[in-house]
Amino acid sequence: MALMTPDQYEDSLKKRNPRVFMNGNKVESILENKNTRTVVEANKASYAWALDPKYKDIMTVFSPLVGEVVNRYTYLSASIDDLVKKAQAGTFTSEMLGTCIYRCVGYDAFHSLASTTWEMDRDLGTKYYPRFIEFLKTVQKKDLSIAGALTEPRGRRNQKTLEWPDPYLSLKVVDKKKEGIVVRGAKINISGAYACHELVVLPQSAHPKEEGDYAIAFAIPPDTKGITFVCQYTPFSAERELSEDIEELGNPLFGQRETSMVIFEDVFVPWEKVFHCGETPYSAKLVTRFPDPSHDLRGNL
Ligand SMILES: Cc1cc2nc3c(=O)[nH]c(=O)nc-3n(C[C@H](O)[C@H](O)[C@H](O)COP(=O)(O)OP(=O)(O)OC[C@H]3O[C@@H](n4cnc5c(N)ncnc54)[C@H](O)[C@@H]3O)c2cc1C
């Protein structure tokens, strides 16, 4: 069965070493830092529920893609019932955790990537859809945790991207090589991304033709060279850091929702993990189908 145990998830993180900073200090271990630990605990709960007979109906589903039962947070909805269960899973995890289930943005991203890569291939002859499906099969078989990154710092909201004095306030392709692309820029407010196995990156917004370098989507492990996470540091973070007993805190195990700025300093992404690169009319579809997987497809449901 393609389901990881909570301990296997924790062990998988020990093999990774993302570059993380909080309150000006380097986080040497996201498993040990009191604040980043809450993200690990929340994700661990999603692995535990999938193996618990009490919760398996909400947290697991049979995936025809791999012919196995998978964690719902790796699944691609294919019916109205699936979408209802997707919403129910969101309510269930929120009630149980009292904070974010850090696998949800990646789960949403699968839906917009599946339909939009398929459409790009149909309309433009690109080869993104089979690439994305291969990636998703790996996610399902290995029961990976996927975070999602859309939001960007951006410049003045009343200016166009190309008018900003700093072109890297949005994530941008700076080089295209035979083996892949090189990206520079940042994503901001990204939930729990340092504790994922892969970060799925989508565009922040629609892009006109001249903004082709910003029209990108891809997947990347969080400890890839050139990626840095700068965590939020709130009064809740300080309180947890100073607390000698987490039972004194409002949400002892799972804490507040943890986000970070994700900085990409000339990060190489191999073509096998690139799902959108320059096809500007499709950036908006990736964005609008992210919060609403039935968007544009309602006529077919
Ligand atoms: C706790 C938390 C967790 C998050 N987790 C994630 C995550 O995991 N992944 C991720 O990708 N994002 C995440 N986000 C980001 C979140 O989705 C964004 O904050 C949200 O999309 C709004 O973007 P913004 O903050 O840039 O606001 P802005 O775009 O600055 O918007 C501010 C206000 O101005 C309005 N506005 C903006 N531009 C214009 C315009 N041109 N014309 C008129 N009105 C305009 C908006 O409608 C809004 O009301 C998270 C945010 C928070 C707070």
The ligand as a MOL file (V3000), in Angstrom:
LIG
                    3D

  0  0  0     0  0            999 V3000
M  V30 BEGIN CTAB
M  V30 COUNTS 53 58 0 0 0
M  V30 BEGIN ATOM
M  V30 1 C -1.0470 32.4920 6.8500 0
M  V30 2 C -0.9220 32.5410 5.3530 0
M  V30 3 C -0.5540 31.3880 4.6590 0
M  V30 4 C -0.3880 31.4100 3.2790 0
M  V30 5 N 0.0070 30.2650 2.6180 0
M  V30 6 C 0.2530 30.3160 1.2940 0
M  V30 7 C 0.7680 29.1770 0.5950 0
M  V30 8 O 1.0030 28.1150 1.1820 0
M  V30 9 N 1.0430 29.3020 -0.7270 0
M  V30 10 C 0.8050 30.4730 -1.3980 0
M  V30 11 O 1.0470 30.5060 -2.5970 0
M  V30 12 N 0.3280 31.5680 -0.7620 0
M  V30 13 C 0.0460 31.5190 0.5480 0
M  V30 14 N -0.4280 32.6360 1.2010 0
M  V30 15 C -0.5630 33.8680 0.4480 0
M  V30 16 C -1.9750 34.3180 0.2160 0
M  V30 17 O -2.5940 33.4780 -0.7050 0
M  V30 18 C -1.8810 35.7690 -0.2440 0
M  V30 19 O -1.5530 36.5080 0.8950 0
M  V30 20 C -3.1480 36.2640 -0.8950 0
M  V30 21 O -3.2610 35.6250 -2.1650 0
M  V30 22 C -3.1520 37.7750 -1.0950 0
M  V30 23 O -2.0130 38.1970 -1.7450 0
M  V30 24 P -1.1680 39.4330 -1.1570 0
M  V30 25 O -0.8880 39.1630 0.2880 0
M  V30 26 O -0.0110 39.6440 -2.0400 0
M  V30 27 O -2.2010 40.6380 -1.2040 0
M  V30 28 P -2.3300 41.7820 -2.3120 0
M  V30 29 O -2.2860 41.2140 -3.6910 0
M  V30 30 O -1.4000 42.8800 -1.9720 0
M  V30 31 O -3.8120 42.2010 -2.0640 0
M  V30 32 C -4.2030 43.0760 -0.9780 0
M  V30 33 C -5.5620 43.6250 -1.3100 0
M  V30 34 O -5.4810 44.4870 -2.4530 0
M  V30 35 C -6.3080 44.0190 -3.4890 0
M  V30 36 N -5.5900 44.1620 -4.7740 0
M  V30 37 C -4.3790 43.6180 -5.1010 0
M  V30 38 N -4.0060 43.9880 -6.3480 0
M  V30 39 C -4.9930 44.7720 -6.8170 0
M  V30 40 C -5.1930 45.4320 -8.0510 0
M  V30 41 N -4.2890 45.4010 -9.0370 0
M  V30 42 N -6.3360 46.1280 -8.1990 0
M  V30 43 C -7.2730 46.2040 -7.1910 0
M  V30 44 N -7.1200 45.5650 -6.0040 0
M  V30 45 C -6.0170 44.8680 -5.8230 0
M  V30 46 C -6.5940 42.5490 -3.1790 0
M  V30 47 O -7.8240 42.0900 -3.7130 0
M  V30 48 C -6.6010 42.5490 -1.6730 0
M  V30 49 O -7.8550 42.9240 -1.1570 0
M  V30 50 C -0.6160 32.6230 2.5710 0
M  V30 51 C -0.9940 33.7790 3.2700 0
M  V30 52 C -1.1430 33.7470 4.6400 0
M  V30 53 C -1.5460 35.0200 5.3540 0
M  V30 END ATOM
M  V30 BEGIN BOND
M  V30 1 1 1 2
M  V30 2 1 2 3
M  V30 3 2 2 52
M  V30 4 2 3 4
M  V30 5 1 4 5
M  V30 6 1 4 50
M  V30 7 2 5 6
M  V30 8 1 6 7
M  V30 9 1 6 13
M  V30 10 2 7 8
M  V30 11 1 7 9
M  V30 12 1 9 10
M  V30 13 2 10 11
M  V30 14 1 10 12
M  V30 15 2 12 13
M  V30 16 1 13 14
M  V30 17 1 14 15
M  V30 18 1 14 50
M  V30 19 1 15 16
M  V30 20 1 16 17
M  V30 21 1 16 18
M  V30 22 1 18 19
M  V30 23 1 18 20
M  V30 24 1 20 21
M  V30 25 1 20 22
M  V30 26 1 22 23
M  V30 27 1 23 24
M  V30 28 2 24 25
M  V30 29 1 24 26
M  V30 30 1 24 27
M  V30 31 1 27 28
M  V30 32 2 28 29
M  V30 33 1 28 30
M  V30 34 1 28 31
M  V30 35 1 31 32
M  V30 36 1 32 33
M  V30 37 1 33 34
M  V30 38 1 33 48
M  V30 39 1 34 35
M  V30 40 1 35 36
M  V30 41 1 35 46
M  V30 42 1 36 37
M  V30 43 1 36 45
M  V30 44 2 37 38
M  V30 45 1 38 39
M  V30 46 1 39 40
M  V30 47 2 39 45
M  V30 48 1 40 41
M  V30 49 2 40 42
M  V30 50 1 42 43
M  V30 51 2 43 44
M  V30 52 1 44 45
M  V30 53 1 46 47
M  V30 54 1 46 48
M  V30 55 1 48 49
M  V30 56 2 50 51
M  V30 57 1 51 52
M  V30 58 1 52 53
M  V30 END BOND
M  V30 END CTAB
M  END
